[in-house]
């Protein structure tokens, strides 16, 4: 069982930034961030995949790729999400997740953290 713990959420003004962190008992091949706002479906945010050695890939939701950046540190078993230029519509509970494969299907993420809440004020 892989344990994932998110932190870094909180209240931020529109236009501000937050850095979320996920500490894992062990990193899997694919690590991802998702978010879910009240009344909405869970949404893919970003993911990173280990390609061997120190080579990693990253993918982002199209609407977020210019503002969000995902970081992966296998040595420290951490995955971070840097969020810039936050807008009220970014408010949600953000979840860290892990998948043993490429994780292109949400169902492939077998492990999920409890989430950390991000609130954006105008």
N, C-alpha and C positions, 0 to 999 in steps of 0.2 A: 504494500500500500504506500503510495506516494503522498506525502503531506505537503500542502501548499498553503502559505500564509501571506496574505496581502497586507500592505500598509501604505501610508502616505496620503490617503484620502482626506478630505476636509472641505472647508468653505474657502472659495476663492472668488475674487471679483472677475467679471468679464474682461477678457484681455490678458488675464494673468496666466500663470503657469503652475503646474504641479508635476511632481515626479513620483510615480507609484513604484513600489517594490514588491517583489514576490520572492520569498525565501522557500526553497524546496528541500525536502529531505534528499532528493536526487532529481537531477534534470533528465527529462526524457528527450527523445529525438526532436520532437516538436513541442515548443512551448508557445502558448498564445494568450492574448488578452481579449476578453469579451466584455460587453457592457449591456445593462438592461435598465431602461428607464421605466418609470411607472406607466402601466398600461400599454407597454410596447414589448415586442419580442426581443429575445436576446440577440445582440448584434455583434458580429465579428469586428474587431478593432485592428489587431496586428498579430503576427506570428513570426517566430524565428526557428530555423532548422539548422541543426548541426550537420555539416557536410564532411566532417572528418578533420582531424587536427585542429587548427585554429580557424577554419573556414566555416562561415555561417551565412545563411541567407535570411532575408526579411521580406515580409509581405504586409501590405496595409489595405484597409478599406479605402476605396478610391477617394472618398470624401475627406479622409483624414490624413493621407500620406504627406501632405505639405505641412502639417502641424504637429503630428505625433511621430515619435521615434522609439523603436524598441531596441533594447540592449540585452545581451545575454553574456553571462560570465559563468562558464562551466566550472571553473576552479572554485568559485564561491557559491555555487548552486543558487544563483540569483538571476532574475529576469526583471528588468525595469522598463517602465513606460514613461517617457518624457512627453508631457502634454503642454503645448504652447498655444497662445492666443485662444484661450478657452471661451466658449460661448455658452449661453444658458442651455442650449440644446445638447450640450455635452454632459449635463448633469445626469448621473446614473450611478448604479452600483457596478463597479468594475471588478471582474473576476479573472484570476489567473487560472490557466488550465494546461494540462499536459496530455500529449498523445504519443503512443509508441510508434506510430507510423507518420506519414506525411501530413495527416490532419486536415485534409481538404474537405472532409465531411465533419460537421460538428459532432456527430456521434462518435467519431474517432477519439475525441478527447475523453479519456477515461477518468481523469482526476481533476477535481475542481477545488478551488479555495472557497472560503466563506464569503469573500468579497470585501471591498472597501468602498465607502460611499463618497462620491464627489458631488458637491453642491456648488453651483455657479450663480452668483448674484449679479444683477444688472445695476 
